[in-house]
Amino acid sequence: MNQDNESIEESESEGECIDSTPIPACSLREMGFQEGTEDFIQHLCSENEYKAHIIHQMNRLITHQQNTDVDVYVRGHKILCHLIVLKTCTEFAKDLHFPTGVIIAHKDVTYTGFKLAYEWMINENYKLQRKDIVELYLAAEYLKMPQLLDHLWSLFHEEKFVTDAIAFQIYLECLPHRKSKLQNLMLGRVQRFFLMAVATEEYLRLDHADVSEILDHSNMCVNSELEIYYSAVRWLHHDWPERKQHAPSIMAVVRFHLMTNQCISSIRAELQELHSIPAVQTLIDEALYAGNTQQKPTRREWVYNMRIPHHHNCACPQWRCLDLTTFDKYLELIIVTGPSYSKSLKYLTSGWTMPCCQSALLLRK
């Protein structure tokens, strides 16, 4: 009986718990909890170690060419690349739809050129050697890399980097690719190196059209048009039987109207085989007999060296007439002197005469 009463009491107690109303719930904000917004944000902004780690790892993968996703083949060589890098740095890769391999077979793009262009994309401290600049330029032009091309054009215009001698070398390297814009820029920079260039084997091996282009350029520094004329003769005589056909076009760029009639008569008597060609005869006749009625041709960049006899005025005791033999000896002197010779040439200002020549001219009066 007592046990039954206890069971009933327990049941009644449990019933009371189930039926009782729970304590009303409230939010954290209602309880007065406030987030430490300012401190939390400051902590996030000041601790960027993990972000730096990710960037470092990504940079390491790119610079060490790890986990690459596209192979570029250039002239039988394979370069491992990241497509995202190519798409970011070149217009060429914009239209590539996630290929696994790309073959570049353009005649202007070499393995070295592409490799250097890609190294420029991925390496912050990229260093360029002079001998590679044309190959890099050609690759950058093909890949359509405007930022790299801007850097290269800045270098091409930098006189400390591109001297007159280097300008001639770059010009020669451009010739097989016919990059007229760069060729014209480099020709304009040859200037006082011109006769040193004429003394080289590379000049003698040039195509007739390239020789004409050089001789016709107004920035070539000479003391008189005779030096241009004998530079033309030098190229023609290097292989006269083969090059005789080009004599009229080569002689056409010589500005005979800048020579005195005495000089023209002298050279006509010296090289009979050349001047017996009808087209060459016509050029000389026009200079002799019709020169006064024609418009004056563009002048050259005139220079002088006081040690060179034919640079003096004909009235000066130091003067010697310039003929083919004298010109050849002059080129020998240039070769022996070496790279410093071009610096010994001084620009001739209008109206200026060497002191010894000036004295001789005064005595004549």
C-alpha positions in Angstrom: 0.0 0.0 0.0 2.7 2.5 0.9 4.6 1.5 -2.3 1.5 2.3 -4.4 1.2 5.8 -2.8 4.9 6.5 -3.5 4.4 5.6 -7.2 1.5 7.9 -7.5 3.5 10.8 -5.9 6.4 10.2 -8.3 3.9 10.2 -11.3 2.4 13.5 -10.1 5.9 15.1 -9.7 6.8 14.0 -13.3 3.6 15.4 -14.5 4.3 18.7 -13.0 7.7 18.9 -14.8 6.3 18.2 -18.2 3.5 20.7 -17.9 5.6 23.5 -16.4 6.4 26.5 -18.6 10.2 26.8 -19.7 12.3 29.8 -18.9 12.0 32.4 -21.8 15.0 32.3 -24.3 16.9 35.5 -25.3 19.6 36.3 -27.9 23.2 37.1 -27.1 22.7 40.7 -28.1 19.7 40.9 -25.6 21.9 39.5 -23.0 24.3 42.4 -23.5 27.0 40.5 -25.5 28.9 42.8 -27.9 31.4 41.7 -30.6 35.0 43.0 -30.4 34.8 44.2 -34.0 37.6 46.7 -34.0 40.2 44.5 -32.2 39.3 41.5 -34.4 39.7 43.4 -37.7 43.0 44.9 -36.5 44.2 41.4 -35.7 43.3 40.1 -39.2 45.0 43.1 -41.0 48.2 42.8 -39.0 48.7 39.0 -39.3 49.3 38.2 -43.0 51.7 35.4 -42.6 49.5 32.9 -44.1 48.7 35.1 -47.1 52.4 35.8 -47.6 53.1 32.0 -47.4 50.5 31.4 -50.2 52.0 34.1 -52.4 55.5 32.9 -51.7 54.6 29.3 -52.6 52.8 30.5 -55.8 55.8 32.6 -56.7 58.1 29.7 -56.1 56.1 27.4 -58.4 56.1 30.0 -61.1 59.7 31.0 -61.0 61.0 27.4 -60.7 58.5 26.3 -63.4 57.0 23.6 -61.2 53.5 22.1 -61.7 53.4 23.7 -65.1 50.3 23.1 -67.3 51.4 23.8 -70.8 54.5 22.8 -72.9 55.8 25.3 -75.5 57.9 23.8 -78.3 60.3 26.1 -80.2 62.6 24.6 -82.8 62.7 21.2 -81.2 63.1 22.6 -77.6 60.5 22.3 -74.9 59.8 25.1 -72.4 57.7 24.3 -69.4 55.2 27.1 -68.8 52.2 28.2 -66.7 49.3 29.1 -69.0 48.1 31.8 -66.6 51.5 33.5 -66.9 51.3 33.4 -70.7 47.8 34.7 -70.7 48.7 37.5 -68.3 51.8 38.8 -70.1 51.1 38.1 -73.8 48.3 38.9 -76.3 49.5 35.7 -78.1 48.1 33.4 -75.4 44.7 35.2 -74.9 43.0 32.9 -77.4 44.6 29.6 -76.2 41.9 27.4 -74.6 43.9 25.5 -72.0 46.1 23.4 -74.4 48.6 20.9 -73.1 51.1 21.9 -75.7 51.8 24.8 -78.1 54.2 24.7 -81.1 55.7 28.0 -82.3 57.2 27.6 -85.7 57.6 31.3 -86.8 60.9 32.0 -88.5 61.7 35.0 -86.2 61.2 33.2 -82.9 64.2 31.2 -81.6 64.4 29.0 -78.6 66.6 31.5 -76.9 64.3 34.4 -77.7 61.2 32.7 -76.3 63.1 31.4 -73.2 64.3 34.9 -72.4 60.9 36.4 -72.9 59.4 33.8 -70.5 62.1 34.4 -68.0 61.3 38.1 -68.1 57.7 37.2 -67.3 58.5 35.1 -64.2 61.7 36.6 -62.8 61.7 40.0 -61.0 65.4 40.5 -61.3 65.8 39.7 -65.0 69.1 40.6 -66.6 69.6 41.0 -70.3 72.9 40.5 -72.3 73.5 42.6 -75.4 73.9 39.6 -77.7 70.4 38.5 -76.9 68.5 41.7 -77.4 67.4 41.2 -81.0 66.2 37.6 -80.4 64.3 38.8 -77.3 62.8 41.7 -79.3 61.6 39.4 -82.1 60.0 37.0 -79.6 58.3 39.8 -77.7 57.0 41.2 -81.0 55.6 37.8 -82.0 54.1 37.1 -78.6 52.6 40.7 -78.5 54.1 41.8 -75.2 53.6 45.6 -75.1 55.2 46.1 -71.7 58.4 44.3 -72.6 58.6 46.0 -76.0 58.3 49.4 -74.3 61.3 48.4 -72.1 63.3 47.3 -75.1 62.6 50.4 -77.1 63.8 52.5 -74.1 67.0 50.5 -74.2 67.4 51.0 -78.0 67.2 54.8 -77.5 69.7 54.8 -74.6 73.0 56.1 -76.0 75.0 54.7 -73.1 73.8 51.2 -73.9 73.5 51.4 -77.7 76.7 53.1 -78.9 77.4 53.7 -82.6 79.3 50.4 -82.9 76.5 48.4 -81.2 73.9 50.2 -83.4 75.7 48.8 -86.4 75.8 45.3 -84.9 72.0 45.4 -84.1 71.3 46.6 -87.6 73.2 43.6 -89.0 71.3 41.2 -86.8 67.9 42.7 -87.9 68.6 42.3 -91.6 67.6 38.6 -92.0 64.2 39.5 -90.3 63.6 42.7 -92.2 62.5 44.8 -89.2 62.6 48.2 -91.0 61.5 50.2 -87.9 64.4 49.0 -85.8 66.8 49.0 -88.7 66.1 52.6 -89.4 66.6 53.6 -85.8 69.9 51.8 -85.7 71.2 53.3 -88.9 70.5 56.7 -87.5 72.7 55.8 -84.6 75.7 54.5 -86.6 77.0 58.1 -87.4 80.8 58.3 -86.6 81.2 54.5 -86.8 80.3 54.6 -90.5 83.8 54.2 -91.9 84.7 51.6 -89.3 81.7 49.7 -90.5 82.9 50.1 -94.1 86.2 48.6 -93.1 84.6 45.3 -91.9 84.0 42.0 -93.6 80.3 42.3 -92.6 79.9 45.4 -94.8 81.5 43.6 -97.8 79.0 40.7 -97.4 75.9 43.0 -97.4 73.3 42.8 -100.1 73.3 45.6 -102.6 70.0 47.0 -101.4 71.4 47.2 -97.8 74.6 48.9 -99.0 72.4 51.5 -100.9 70.3 52.0 -97.7 73.4 52.7 -95.6 75.2 55.0 -98.2 72.0 57.0 -98.7 71.4 57.7 -95.0 72.1 61.3 -94.1 73.4 60.5 -90.6 76.5 58.7 -91.9 79.4 60.8 -90.8 82.1 61.6 -93.4 84.4 64.4 -94.2 83.3 64.7 -97.8 81.1 62.9 -100.4 84.2 61.3 -101.8 84.3 59.0 -98.7 80.8 57.9 -99.5 81.8 57.3 -103.1 84.9 55.2 -102.3 82.8 53.3 -99.7 80.6 52.3 -102.6 83.5 51.5 -104.8 85.0 49.3 -102.1 81.8 47.2 -101.9 81.6 46.9 -105.7 85.2 45.9 -106.2 85.0 43.2 -103.6 83.3 41.0 -106.2 83.3 43.2 -109.4 82.2 40.5 -111.9 79.1 39.7 -109.9 78.4 43.2 -108.5 79.0 45.2 -111.7 75.3 44.9 -112.5 74.5 46.8 -109.3 76.8 49.7 -110.0 74.1 52.1 -111.3 71.9 51.6 -108.3 74.8 51.9 -105.8 76.2 55.0 -107.5 72.7 56.6 -107.6 72.9 57.2 -103.8 76.2 59.0 -104.1 75.5 62.7 -104.0 77.8 63.8 -106.7 76.3 67.3 -106.6 78.1 67.7 -103.2 81.5 67.3 -105.0 83.4 69.9 -106.8 83.8 69.6 -110.6 87.5 69.0 -110.0 86.8 66.0 -107.7 84.3 64.6 -110.2 86.7 64.9 -113.1 89.4 63.2 -111.0 87.4 60.2 -110.1 86.1 59.8 -113.7 89.6 59.5 -114.9 90.6 57.0 -112.1 88.1 54.2 -112.6 87.4 53.8 -116.2 85.6 50.5 -116.0 83.1 51.8 -113.6 82.5 55.1 -115.3 82.1 53.5 -118.7 78.8 52.0 -117.6 76.2 54.2 -119.4 73.9 54.7 -116.3 76.9 55.8 -114.2 78.1 58.1 -116.9 74.7 59.8 -116.9 74.9 60.4 -113.2 78.3 62.0 -113.5 77.3 64.1 -116.5 74.3 65.4 -114.7 76.5 66.4 -111.7 79.0 68.1 -114.0 76.8 69.9 -116.4 73.4 70.2 -114.8 74.2 70.4 -111.1 73.6 74.2 -110.9 70.1 73.9 -112.1 69.0 71.0 -109.8 67.9 71.2 -106.2 70.7 70.6 -103.7 70.6 67.1 -102.2 70.4 66.6 -98.5 73.7 67.1 -96.8 75.6 64.7 -94.7 76.9 64.8 -91.1 80.4 66.3 -91.7 83.3 65.4 -89.5 87.0 65.8 -89.4 90.2 64.5 -87.9 93.2 66.8 -88.0 95.6 63.8 -88.4 94.0 62.8 -91.7 95.6 64.6 -94.7 92.6 64.6 -97.0 90.5 66.2 -94.2 92.4 69.4 -94.7 91.6 72.1 -97.2 93.4 71.7 -100.6 95.2 75.0 -99.9 96.8 73.6 -96.8 100.3 72.1 -97.0 99.1 69.1 -95.0 96.4 68.2 -97.6 96.6 65.1 -99.8 94.1 64.2 -102.5 91.8 61.4 -101.7 91.9 58.6 -104.3 91.2 54.9 -104.1 94.7 54.0 -102.9 94.6 56.8 -100.2 91.2 55.6 -99.2 92.4 52.0 -98.7 95.3 53.3 -96.5 92.8 55.4 -94.6 90.7 52.3 -93.8 93.9 50.4 -92.8 94.6 53.2 -90.3 91.1 53.0 -89.0 91.4 49.2 -88.5 94.8 49.6 -86.7 93.4 52.3 -84.4 90.4 50.2 -83.5 87.2 51.3 -81.7 88.6 54.5 -80.4 88.8 56.0 -83.9 85.2 57.0 -84.2 85.6 59.1 -81.0 88.5 61.0 -82.6 86.2 62.4 -85.3 84.9 65.8 -84.5 81.7 67.3 -85.9 82.4 70.1 -88.3 80.3 73.2 -87.6 79.3 75.6 -90.3 82.0 78.0 -91.3 84.7 76.4 -89.1 88.1 75.7 -90.6 91.2 74.0 -89.1 93.7 76.6 -88.0 96.4 75.4 -90.4 94.0 75.5 -93.3 92.7 78.9 -92.3 96.3 80.3 -92.3 96.9 78.7 -95.8 93.8 80.3 -97.1 94.8 83.7 -95.8 98.2 83.4 -97.5 96.5 82.7 -100.8 94.7 86.0 -100.5 
